[in-house]
Amino acid sequence: MDDETTSRIISGRTRLFAVIGDPVEQVRAPSLLNALFTRLGLDAVLVPVHATPEHFPHVITGLQRTTNVDGLLITVPHKIRACEFADELGRGAALSGSANAMRRDGNGRWQAENFDGEGFVAGLRASGHPPTGKLVCLMGAGGAGRAIAAAILGAEAAHLTVYDPDQAKCDALRTRLEQYWPGRFTVLDSVGGSLDCDIAVNATPLGMRSMDPLPFAPQALGPGTLVADIVMEPKDTPLLTAASALHLPTLHGHHMLDHQLGLYQAFFDLPDIGMTS
């Protein structure tokens, strides 16, 4: 640990933030947000909270009723369900039907937003791979996948193709997005054949565990296709390792989170002292 971390004193006045997920061992938000709190001179701390799906309603409502909890971050697999516990949805959460951040306003109401898609697109652009006019294949129609799908289409991608083994998730996402971007969304029945796209994205949890299968075969992609993975840990997922071996360009998962830091700062109404990332 660095000196800034070890010198922090937690007191009865410390404001609390939590990131809720199942699992939570892989989350990077505590290291990023706690470093930000230190730079801003705030008496606040973000801690990971492990909540299984059956206990999630009790955990999130308990945290919302804890009066020194100011904000929540939501990660896999709770992003879609988190919307049920919000009093108000921001544009990103309303478009995607999922949330990855929640804050308590001055009236005690909880507002939800989703920055996954905006962060992912910002990461693409910063890495020299803007999605505008591109064909994009997205694996995963869960909470993060929904947000990324909406942001990709909002960034004027030419077409988005989505696959999820849970067909109901794909159908729900198609119904949600077709009203905003008609004719630019296709659902795949399988990923067994070749994938014709410029950008291929893994928005599933596959790759977090060493025994996980690949979400799709990089061999099915054409030369020069960008392979992006939103899994944070390990950094070099099996998918990215396999893609690199085929000399395909890759984008690591941390880019999506790194480009959300400023968005979190504004959402939680933290002071701005200049560059923070």
ChimeraX attribute file (.defattr): number of C-alpha atoms within 10 A of each C-alpha:
attribute: neighborCount
match mode: 1-to-1
recipient: residues
	/A:1	6
	/A:2	6
	/A:3	7
	/A:4	11
	/A:5	12
	/A:6	8
	/A:7	9
	/A:8	13
	/A:9	9
	/A:10	11
	/A:11	9
	/A:12	6
	/A:13	9
	/A:14	14
	/A:15	17
	/A:16	18
	/A:17	24
	/A:18	23
	/A:19	22
	/A:20	27
	/A:21	23
	/A:22	17
	/A:23	16
	/A:24	15
	/A:25	11
	/A:26	14
	/A:27	19
	/A:28	16
	/A:29	20
	/A:30	17
	/A:31	12
	/A:32	16
	/A:33	19
	/A:34	21
	/A:35	18
	/A:36	20
	/A:37	17
	/A:38	15
	/A:39	12
	/A:40	16
	/A:41	10
	/A:42	14
	/A:43	16
	/A:44	23
	/A:45	20
	/A:46	22
	/A:47	17
	/A:48	20
	/A:49	20
	/A:50	17
	/A:51	20
	/A:52	15
	/A:53	15
	/A:54	8
	/A:55	10
	/A:56	19
	/A:57	16
	/A:58	12
	/A:59	17
	/A:60	19
	/A:61	11
	/A:62	12
	/A:63	17
	/A:64	22
	/A:65	11
	/A:66	11
	/A:67	12
	/A:68	15
	/A:69	20
	/A:70	20
	/A:71	24
	/A:72	26
	/A:73	26
	/A:74	25
	/A:75	22
	/A:76	19
	/A:77	21
	/A:78	23
	/A:79	25
	/A:80	20
	/A:81	17
	/A:82	25
	/A:83	23
	/A:84	15
	/A:85	15
	/A:86	19
	/A:87	13
	/A:88	16
	/A:89	20
	/A:90	14
	/A:91	13
	/A:92	23
	/A:93	26
	/A:94	17
	/A:95	20
	/A:96	26
	/A:97	24
	/A:98	29
	/A:99	32
	/A:100	26
	/A:101	25
	/A:102	30
	/A:103	22
	/A:104	19
	/A:105	12
	/A:106	7
	/A:107	6
	/A:108	13
	/A:109	13
	/A:110	19
	/A:111	21
	/A:112	30
	/A:113	26
	/A:114	33
	/A:115	26
	/A:116	28
	/A:117	24
	/A:118	23
	/A:119	24
	/A:120	26
	/A:121	23
	/A:122	22
	/A:123	23
	/A:124	20
	/A:125	13
	/A:126	12
	/A:127	12
	/A:128	9
	/A:129	17
	/A:130	18
	/A:131	23
	/A:132	17
	/A:133	13
	/A:134	19
	/A:135	19
	/A:136	27
	/A:137	24
	/A:138	25
	/A:139	23
	/A:140	25
	/A:141	27
	/A:142	25
	/A:143	28
	/A:144	28
	/A:145	26
	/A:146	34
	/A:147	30
	/A:148	28
	/A:149	30
	/A:150	21
	/A:151	24
	/A:152	25
	/A:153	22
	/A:154	16
	/A:155	17
	/A:156	15
	/A:157	18
	/A:158	15
	/A:159	20
	/A:160	22
	/A:161	19
	/A:162	25
	/A:163	23
	/A:164	23
	/A:165	14
	/A:166	11
	/A:167	14
	/A:168	11
	/A:169	17
	/A:170	22
	/A:171	13
	/A:172	13
	/A:173	24
	/A:174	21
	/A:175	13
	/A:176	17
	/A:177	19
	/A:178	13
	/A:179	9
	/A:180	13
	/A:181	15
	/A:182	10
	/A:183	11
	/A:184	17
	/A:185	19
	/A:186	15
	/A:187	17
	/A:188	16
	/A:189	12
	/A:190	11
	/A:191	16
	/A:192	10
	/A:193	11
	/A:194	13
	/A:195	20
	/A:196	15
	/A:197	19
	/A:198	19
	/A:199	24
	/A:200	25
	/A:201	22
	/A:202	24
	/A:203	25
	/A:204	22
	/A:205	18
	/A:206	21
	/A:207	24
	/A:208	17
	/A:209	12
	/A:210	10
	/A:211	9
	/A:212	11
	/A:213	12
	/A:214	15
	/A:215	21
	/A:216	21
	/A:217	16
	/A:218	23
	/A:219	14
	/A:220	13
	/A:221	22
	/A:222	14
	/A:223	12
	/A:224	14
	/A:225	21
	/A:226	21
	/A:227	23
	/A:228	23
	/A:229	28
	/A:230	25
	/A:231	23
	/A:232	20
	/A:233	17
	/A:234	14
	/A:235	17
	/A:236	18
	/A:237	22
	/A:238	21
	/A:239	23
	/A:240	24
	/A:241	15
	/A:242	17
	/A:243	21
	/A:244	15
	/A:245	11
	/A:246	14
	/A:247	12
	/A:248	19
	/A:249	17
	/A:250	22
	/A:251	20
	/A:252	19
	/A:253	23
	/A:254	18
	/A:255	21
	/A:256	25
	/A:257	22
	/A:258	18
	/A:259	21
	/A:260	21
	/A:261	19
	/A:262	17
	/A:263	15
	/A:264	19
	/A:265	16
	/A:266	11
	/A:267	17
	/A:268	16
	/A:269	10
	/A:270	14
	/A:271	12
	/A:272	11
	/A:273	8
	/A:274	7
	/A:275	6
	/A:276	13
	/A:277	11
